[in-house]
């Protein structure tokens, strides 16, 4: 698939020169610093040496005072508290963090995760009925609740207060909860808007610690869970999220809780875990329980106290993940065949597919897989409990949540973000939704947005690459959305010793005219370029720089993102 190369805007020349002189940087590194908005030594220090005291005061969040007061009263009086979370990774890590921390000192808490298939997304009628029947006086929702108007009213009518901790975009009106914590509220002046659901719950616990003079070090023991939520929910790794992820990864790699250690061991990852290895290793396994059965199993794993208990629970979840993978591959195959065999679908600007027996637990994954082959906004729909439910995924720069909002009159329920959303509708509305969504996308998406893009940070010579350069780049992490690993381009290079691995991957030694160095490069899934590369033709190459440790021998290797021939 052809890719666009998007070169970052030129940084201010005076700033680049100033950074070179004052920080002793090469021009390329000074250019990267300037692109990150770093202007001086103090800002560079804050960026490269994150500190937990850089976290914002949680009381800056709208309704935080009310939430902390109500939580404190409930705990002091021994009222029953129901910790209610969504069934995905963000929701289950939120519940494990919130319930785990407070249950260390209080025994009046229970947690509740809705059944993905029987109750659906968000705060359910069944969940509120459970709270009423079991005499709960306070419900704390995590990673859900911002649109749960009816359910909050149901709880209030029964004398139950609700504190909402959510990070999704609110509607025009907020639910009439006791407190609504959501940095995306239009009237909330909290300085950082991109927290995960677990992050919002964490800020409530941080405020509770501050109000009640509890050492925050106890709370910081849960940062490994918070890092997993931030990585898995694909929120920006900027500002406060970057600080939380930095320390969360440190804990995950050095002293993880038993449940996460068991998952790390299953991943067989020899290197330190990064945001990317959470997304592809730990996240899918935690998600698998809720996709294939019930997400309570994930929470119980994350709360496990011993390695033995965690190992047994993780093995069961890993089996669910293997089953999920089989469903995912089979349904993806079916979905791609549906597109391929339909001329209208092939030429559309969006993909909307429905099949009643697709597994609800994997349709989000299938949507992402379809985008890899047909790059455009995609919604995958299936039947669940007499309704049609679906997951939407988007492409770079296109707001799929806004597009779905334009179809709101056809939907029973919807919610989500710019790049991922969920919908529920009547079966009778599927065709109308298909037509409307295509009409909205076709009239708003640009031709460029329908071509995959690689963002390029800076053009460099191969001679610029050495361990000192790499170490500075590495310290710009943790890498993730809006703080991606720098992508470099080297021009007019040629390959030597090219070979194809497993009939799929391209590997060669890359050289550049006028420079002395050679360096190994590998392009996963780029075997199709073998003949051109092997012909001796010159080409431009986009890549990231990685470290390779083979039997104790450290070397640098280029991971090829794309190749363009002149």
N, C-alpha and C positions, 0 to 999 in steps of 0.2 A: 504494500500500500504506500503510495507516494506521501511524503511528509513535507510540511512547510517548515522552514527554519526561521524562527523569529529571533532576531538579534536584539539584545537589550539596548535601550537608548544609551547614547554616549554619556558618560559621567562628566561632571564639571571639571574641566582641565585644571583649573587653579586648585580645586579641592584635591584632585589626584596628586598633584605636585606637592601640596602641603602635607598630605598623608605620607608620601614617599620620604620627604625630608624629616618630618617630626617623628615618624614611627619606624623609619629605617626599612621601608618596604620596597619590593620590586614594583615596577609600574603596573604589572598585571594584578598583583595583590592589592595595590592601592586602588586600582580600578574596581575590583570586587568589593572592597570596603566601602567605597563611595556609593556603589549601587545599593548596599545594605543601609545606606543613610548614616553611616558612621562618619563623624566630622572631626573628631579629636581623640586624644589618648583616653580620656575618661569614658567616652562612649564606646571605644574599642574594648576597654577593660570590662565594662558592664556587659558587653556582648559576649566576649570570649571567656569571661569568668562569672557565670551566673551565680547569684546568691539568693537564698530563700528570703532574705529581707527585701528583695525586689518585688515580692508579691504585694498586691494592692490590699488596702484595708477593706475587709469584707463588708464593713458597715457602710461603705459607699454604695452598696447595692440597695436599690429601692425595696422597702419592706423588710430589710434584714433585721432591724430592731424588733419588729413585731414577731418575726419568725423565731428569733432567739428567745424572746420573752416567753412565747407560748411553749416552745420546746423545753425550756428550763422548768417552767411550772409543771408540765406533764411529767417530767422525770422526777422532780422533787416530790410530787404527790403520788407517784406510783401509778399514774394513769396508763392504760393499755395503749401502746402506740403501734400502728401498722405501717411498716416501711414498704412502700409499693413501687415497684420498678418495672421497666419494660423488659422484654425477653431477649434483646440483642446484647452485644458485648458491652456497650455503654450502659445499658440498663442493669445488667447483672453485676458489673463491676461497681456501679453506683450503690446497689443494694448491699453488696459484700462490704464496701467501705463504710457506709452509713450504719448499717446494722452491726457490722463487726466491731467498729469503734465504740459505739454506745453500749453494746451488750457486754463489753469488758467490765463495765461497772453497774449496769442496770439489767434487770431480768424481766422487764414488763414489755419487751419488744417482740414482735413477730415480723417476718417478711412475707411478702406476697408477690408472686410473678404471675401474670395472666397466661392462660393457655393460648398459644398462638392460633390454634385451630378452632377452639370452642368460644373464645372470648375476643380474639382479635387484638389489634394494636390499641394501646392507651389504657385509660382508666375504664374498667368495664362495670356494667350493672352487677354482674356476679361478684366482682371484687368488693363493691360497696355493700352488697347484701351480706357478704361474709363478715365485713367489719361490723355491721349492725347486729348480726346474730351473735357475734362473739364479744360484744360490749367494748369495742375500741372507742376511745374518746378523741384520738388524734390520728390522722393519716398524713404521712409525708410522702408525696409522689416524687419520683426521681426519673429524669429523662422522659417525662410525659406529663400530661395534665393541662397544658397551656390552652387547649381548646375543649376541656372537659366540663363545659357549662352545666349540662344536665346531671352529670354524676356528682359534681360538687354540690348542686342543689339537693340531690338525693341524700348526700351525707349530712348536709346542714339541717335538713328537715328532721333527721334522726338525732340531732344534737352532737354531731361529730364535726370537729374543726379540721380543715385541710390546709396544709402548707404545700404549695406547689414549687418544686425545684425543676426547672426545665430550661432548655436552651434553644428550642425551636421557635420559629417566627410566630408571634401571637397574631390572632385575628384582630378585628377592629375593637372588640370588647374583650376584657379579661374575665375569666370565671370569678364568681363572688366568693373566693377562698379567703381564709383568715389572713394568709400572706401569699403573695405571688413573687417568687424569686426567678427572674429571667432577665439577663443583661440586655436582651433584644427588645424589652419593653421600651416604647418610645419615650416614656417619662423616667427611664432609669439612667442615671448619670455614671454608672460604673464604668471605669476607663477602658476595660477590655471586654469586647462583645462576643468573643469567639470561644468561650469555654465549652467543654463537653458537658453532657448531662451530669456525669460524675464530678466534673469540675465545679458545677453549681452546688451540688450536695456537699462537696469538700469545703467550699467557702462558708456554708452554713455551719459545718462542724468547726471550722477555724474561728468563726465569730463566737460560737458556743464556748470554745476553749478560752478565748480572750475575755469574754464576759464573766466566766466562772473561774478564772485564774488557774486553768489547767495547762500544763506544759504542752506546747505544740509538738515537741519531739515525739510524743505518743502518736499524734495524728500523722506526722511525717512518715511513720512506719507503713502507712497505706499508700505511699506515693508510687509503689510498683503497680498497684491496681489502677491508679489514676493515669499513669503513662500508657497502660494497655488500652484504657478507654479513649484517650486522646488520639493514639495511633489508629485504633480500629474504626473510630467514627469519622476519620478523614477530616478533622478540623485543622485550621491553620497552626503550624508550629512556629508561632510568632509570639512576641511579648510574654505574657504570663504563661501561656501554654508551653512555650519553649523552656522557661525556667522549671516548670513542673515536670516536663518530660525529661529534661537533663538529669534531675535528681531521681526521678522515677526509674530511668534506665540504669542509673548507678546502683540503685537498690536491687533492681531486677537481675543485674549481672553479678552483684557481689553477695547479696543476702536476701534472695526472694522468699516470700512466704511459701509454705509447703505446696499449696495448690498450684502456684505458678511454676515452682521448681519442677514439679511432676510434668507439667506441659512443656517446659524448656527441655527436659530430658527426652521427651517423646519426639521433639523436633530434630534432635541429633545435630544441633547447630554448634559447630566447633568454635565459631567466633562470638564475640560479644553481640548481644541482641541490640538491634537498632529499631527505629520506627518501622522500617520496611520488613524486617524479620518478624515483628509482632503482627503486622498486617497479613503476612502470608503464612505464618506459623502458629502463633498462639491464638489470634483472633478467630480464625475459622473453626478451631477446635472448641473454643468457648461457645461460639454461635451454634455449633452442630447440635448441642443438646436441645436448644429451643426450636431448631429447624426440624429435627427428626422425632422429637418426643416432647419433653418439658424442660424449660430452662431452670427450674429449681435445682436440677442436678449440677448445673454450672455454678450456681451460688454456693451450694454445699461444698463443691470442690474448692472454690476460692476461700471458703471459711475453714477448710480442714486444718486441724491443729498439728497433726503428725505427718511425717513423710510416708509412713505405711498406709494411713487412711487416704492421703492424697493420691498415692500411686494407684490404689485400687479404683478410686473414683475417676482418675484421669484415663485409665485403661478403658473403662466403659465409654467415656466421652469420645475417646479416640476411635472406638468401633463405630460410634454414631457418625463421626466425621468421615470414615471410610465409606459408609453407606451413603452419606450426603454427596460425596464426590461422584459416586456411581450415578445417582439421580441427576446431578448437575450435568455430567457429560452426555447422558442419554437425552435429556430434555433440550440441551443446547443443540444437539444434532438434529432433533425434530424441528426446533425453531428455525435453524438455518435453512433446512430443507423447505420449510413453508415460504421463506422469503425467496429462495432460489427458484421455486416453481411458480411464482406469481409475478407476472410482468408489472402489475400496478405496484406491488410491494417493493419490487426491485428498484423501481424508479422514484419511489417516494422520498420525501425529505425527513420522514420519521419512520419508526417501526412500532406498530402496536399489534401484538399477537395475543390470541386467546385460545386456550384449550382447557376443557373443564377438568381433566384428570392430571394436569401437571401438579407437581408437589409444591405446595405454597412456600415451603421452607427454603427453596433454592431459586425462586424466580428472580430475586435481586441479582444473584450471581449470574443467572442466565442472561439477564439484561446486559450486564457488563460484558459477557462473552460475545453477545451479538454485536456490541459496539466495536469490539476488536476486529470483526469481519466487515460489518456495515456501519461505518462511522457516522452516527446521527442519533438524536434523542430517541430513546427506546423505552417502551412500556410493555411488560410481560404480565398477562392476566391469567387467572385461573379461578375455579369455583371453590367456594368455602362457605359452609353453613348457609346455603341458599342464596348467597350473594357472590358477586364477582369481585375479587380482590387482586391488587396488582402492585408491582414495584417499578418505579421509573428511574432511569439513569440518564445522565446527560453527557455532552461533549464540551470541550474547553470553551468557556466564554458564553455558553447558552444557559439561561435560567429556566430549568424544567419546572420548577415550582410555580413560577409566574405563568408558564404555558398551561399548566394544569388548572390554575386559578381561573383562567379564561373558560374552562369547561366545568366550572363549579356547579352549575345548574343541573348537570347530568350525574353528579356524584352524591353519594350519601355522606362521604367522609373523605378528607384528604389532608396531608400534612407533609412537612419535610424541609429540605434545603434547596439551594441553587442546583446542586448536582445529583441529589437523590431524593425521592419522594415516594409516598405510598398512597393508593387510592382504593375506595370501595364504592361499588355501584350495583344497580339492578342489572340482571342479565339483559333485559330489554333495551338497555342504554349502551351496550357495548359497541354496536355498529355506529351509532351517533357519536360516541366518544372518539372512536377511531377516525371518523371523518373530521370532527371538530379539531382534534389534536393535530392532525396532519395540516389542516387549514391554518391553524395558529402558528405552527412551526414553519410552514412554507412561507408565510407572510412576514416572519420576523427574523429567521435565521439567515446569516450571510453565506455566500458561497465559500468564503474562506473558513468559516466555522465548521464546514462539512469536510474539511481536509485536516487530518491529524497534524498537530504542530509540536515541534521541539523548540524549547526556549534556549537560546544560546547566550551564555554570559560574556565570553570574550574569546577573541582569536589569539592563539599563542603559537610559539614555535615548539617543536618537540624538545629542543635544548633547554627550554624553560622548566621542564619537568624533572624534579629531583625530590628526595625525601623531605628536605626542609620546606619546599613548596607544598608537598602533599600534607605534611603535618599541620601547616597553617590552615589549609583547606578543611582538613578533618575537624579542626576545632570550631569550624563554623556550624557544626551540627548541634543538636540533633536535626537531621534533615527530614523534611516532610512538606506538605502543602504550604505554599508561600514562603518557604525557606528551603527550597530544593537544593540538592547537591549540585554544585556548579557544573555546567556543561560547557566544554571547550570545543573549539574547532581548530584544526591544523590544516592548512591549505597546501596543495601541490605535494602530496605525499605519495609514496608508492610502496607496494608490498613485496616481501620476500618470504620464501618458504610457506606459501599459502596452502592450507589444507581444510577439508571439511570434516567435522567431527559428527558422528552419528547421523550422517546424511542431512544435517540440519544447521549446525553451527559453524561459523567461519573463524579460523584462527590464522594469524600470520605475524611476521615481524614487520614493523612499519618504520620507514626511513623518510627523511625529508632532505631535499636538495639544499646544500649550503649549510647543513648542520651535521654534527658529528654523531649524535646519539642514535641508538636504535632501541625500540621498546616493543614488548609483546602486546598484541591486541587481540581481543576476542569479541565476536558479534553473535549473540545468541539469536537463533532463528534467521540469520542473514546468509545462509549457505548459498542462496540464489545468486549472490554477487561473486561467487568463486571465479567463474570464467573471466569476468571483466577485471577483477583484481589481479588474477594470475597472469593476465596478458601483459603486465608491465605498465598499463595506463596509469597516469597520474589522477588523483582524485582528492576531494576535500572530505574530511572525516570529523563527525561530531561524536564526542565521547565524554565519559567521566573517568576519573583516575581512582584506581583501587589498589589496595595492598594485597599481595599474594604471599602466603606463608607456607612454603612447601618443605616439610622436614626440617624446620628451623631456619630455612634460608628465606630471608625477606627480599621481595622484589616488587617493583611497581608494574601494574598492568593496566591497559586501557580497555574499558568496557564500551564497545562501539554502540552508539545510539542510531546512527544513520550514516550512509555514504552517498555522496553526490559526485557524478562524473562531469567534467567540463563539457 
